[in-house]
């Protein structure tokens, strides 16, 4: 792990691009879920985890991880329209649910007002047997560290 506080890996930024909007000029819902997952990936990197230790199929993987983290639930809610050029602050609020699952609540803000929210829930499974397993140690440490000090647990 890099020597950082949770605020340095649980907050990211993004600018909305024209290609991410629909004919009505607002962000299409699937982009919100993609951004939430990408923010989680970026958070793991900022924390100091190598993507190849978490995600199968990475270009530098000699061997895929023994544990997979499939998404078993996701939801998205828009509060106000998100449009091209909007500068978004993205806050992640991870929560360990049990020994083998966790969720990441993602809050999108524009001008300090919440404009959207996502929730993505992951289940830990053994890649070979496809049976439930404990979370990988690196993810468990990221979850624990995310709740310490300045983590946005009340977000």
C-alpha positions as CSV (number, residue, x, y, z in Angstrom):
1,X,0.0,0.0,0.0
2,X,1.1,3.5,-0.7
3,X,1.4,5.9,2.2
4,X,-1.7,7.9,1.7
5,X,-4.9,8.8,3.5
6,X,-8.3,7.4,2.3
7,X,-9.2,10.7,0.9
8,X,-6.4,10.4,-1.6
9,X,-7.8,7.1,-3.1
10,X,-11.5,7.4,-2.5
11,X,-12.1,10.7,-4.4
12,X,-11.6,11.0,-8.2
13,X,-12.7,13.5,-10.9
14,X,-14.1,13.2,-14.4
15,X,-15.3,15.5,-17.1
16,X,-18.4,14.5,-19.1
17,X,-17.7,14.1,-22.8
18,X,-20.1,14.6,-25.7
19,X,-20.0,11.0,-26.7
20,X,-21.3,10.0,-23.2
21,X,-24.6,11.8,-23.7
22,X,-27.8,10.8,-25.5
23,X,-30.1,12.6,-27.9
24,X,-31.6,14.5,-25.0
25,X,-28.1,15.9,-24.2
26,X,-27.8,14.1,-20.8
27,X,-25.6,11.2,-19.8
28,X,-27.0,7.8,-20.7
29,X,-27.4,5.5,-17.6
30,X,-24.9,2.9,-18.6
31,X,-22.1,5.4,-18.5
32,X,-22.9,6.1,-14.9
33,X,-22.3,2.4,-14.0
34,X,-19.2,2.3,-16.1
35,X,-17.8,5.4,-14.4
36,X,-18.6,3.9,-11.0
37,X,-16.6,0.8,-11.8
38,X,-13.8,2.8,-13.4
39,X,-13.6,5.0,-10.2
40,X,-13.3,1.8,-8.2
41,X,-10.5,0.6,-10.4
42,X,-8.7,3.9,-10.2
43,X,-9.1,3.9,-6.4
44,X,-7.4,0.5,-6.2
45,X,-4.5,1.8,-8.3
46,X,-4.2,5.0,-6.2
47,X,-4.2,2.8,-3.1
48,X,-1.3,0.8,-4.6
49,X,-2.9,-2.4,-5.9
50,X,-1.8,-3.7,-9.3
51,X,-4.8,-4.4,-11.5
52,X,-3.3,-7.7,-12.6
53,X,-3.7,-9.0,-9.0
54,X,-7.4,-8.2,-9.0
55,X,-8.7,-8.5,-12.6
56,X,-8.4,-11.6,-14.9
57,X,-7.2,-11.0,-18.4
58,X,-4.8,-8.1,-17.7
59,X,-2.0,-7.8,-20.3
60,X,0.7,-8.4,-17.8
61,X,-1.0,-11.4,-16.1
62,X,1.1,-14.6,-16.3
63,X,-1.6,-16.3,-14.2
64,X,-5.1,-14.9,-13.5
65,X,-6.1,-14.3,-9.9
66,X,-7.4,-17.3,-8.0
67,X,-10.4,-15.3,-6.8
68,X,-12.9,-13.5,-9.0
69,X,-15.1,-10.6,-7.9
70,X,-18.2,-10.8,-10.1
71,X,-20.8,-8.1,-9.8
72,X,-24.0,-9.6,-8.3
73,X,-26.0,-6.4,-8.0
74,X,-25.9,-2.9,-9.3
75,X,-28.2,0.2,-9.3
76,X,-28.0,3.8,-10.4
77,X,-30.1,6.9,-9.5
78,X,-30.0,10.3,-11.2
79,X,-30.8,13.3,-9.0
80,X,-30.2,16.0,-11.6
81,X,-29.2,15.9,-15.3
82,X,-25.5,15.4,-16.1
83,X,-24.5,17.1,-19.3
84,X,-21.5,17.5,-21.6
85,X,-18.7,19.5,-20.0
86,X,-19.8,18.9,-16.4
87,X,-16.9,18.5,-14.0
88,X,-17.8,15.7,-11.6
89,X,-16.3,14.8,-8.2
90,X,-16.7,11.2,-7.5
91,X,-16.7,9.8,-4.0
92,X,-16.4,6.1,-3.2
93,X,-17.9,4.7,0.0
94,X,-16.9,1.0,0.2
95,X,-18.5,-1.3,2.7
96,X,-17.5,-4.9,3.6
97,X,-20.8,-6.9,3.9
98,X,-19.3,-10.2,5.1
99,X,-16.2,-12.3,4.7
100,X,-16.9,-12.9,1.0
101,X,-18.7,-9.8,-0.3
102,X,-18.6,-6.0,-0.4
103,X,-20.2,-3.1,-2.1
104,X,-19.1,0.3,-3.3
105,X,-21.5,3.2,-3.2
106,X,-20.4,5.9,-5.6
107,X,-21.6,9.5,-5.3
108,X,-21.3,11.9,-8.2
109,X,-21.3,15.6,-7.4
110,X,-21.3,18.7,-9.6
111,X,-20.8,22.1,-7.9
112,X,-21.1,20.4,-4.5
113,X,-24.5,19.1,-5.3
114,X,-25.2,15.4,-5.6
115,X,-26.3,14.6,-9.1
116,X,-26.2,10.8,-9.2
117,X,-25.4,7.7,-7.1
118,X,-24.5,4.1,-7.9
119,X,-24.2,1.0,-5.9
120,X,-22.2,-2.0,-7.1
121,X,-22.0,-5.2,-5.1
122,X,-19.3,-7.9,-5.5
123,X,-19.2,-11.5,-4.4
124,X,-15.9,-13.3,-3.9
125,X,-15.6,-16.7,-5.7
126,X,-12.9,-19.2,-6.3
127,X,-12.1,-18.9,-10.0
128,X,-11.8,-22.7,-10.6
129,X,-14.6,-24.1,-8.5
130,X,-16.9,-21.0,-8.8
131,X,-17.9,-21.4,-5.1
132,X,-18.0,-18.6,-2.6
133,X,-14.7,-17.7,-1.0
134,X,-13.2,-15.2,1.4
135,X,-12.2,-11.8,-0.1
136,X,-8.7,-11.5,-1.5
137,X,-6.3,-10.1,1.1
138,X,-5.5,-7.0,-0.9
139,X,-9.2,-6.1,-1.3
140,X,-9.8,-6.8,2.4
141,X,-7.0,-4.4,3.3
142,X,-8.3,-1.8,0.9
143,X,-11.7,-2.1,2.5
144,X,-10.3,-1.8,6.0
145,X,-8.1,1.1,5.1
146,X,-10.9,2.9,3.4
147,X,-12.9,3.0,6.7
148,X,-10.0,4.4,8.8
149,X,-9.5,8.1,9.5
150,X,-11.0,10.1,6.7
151,X,-12.9,7.4,4.9
152,X,-16.3,8.6,3.7
153,X,-18.2,6.0,5.8
154,X,-21.2,8.3,6.3
155,X,-21.4,9.4,2.7
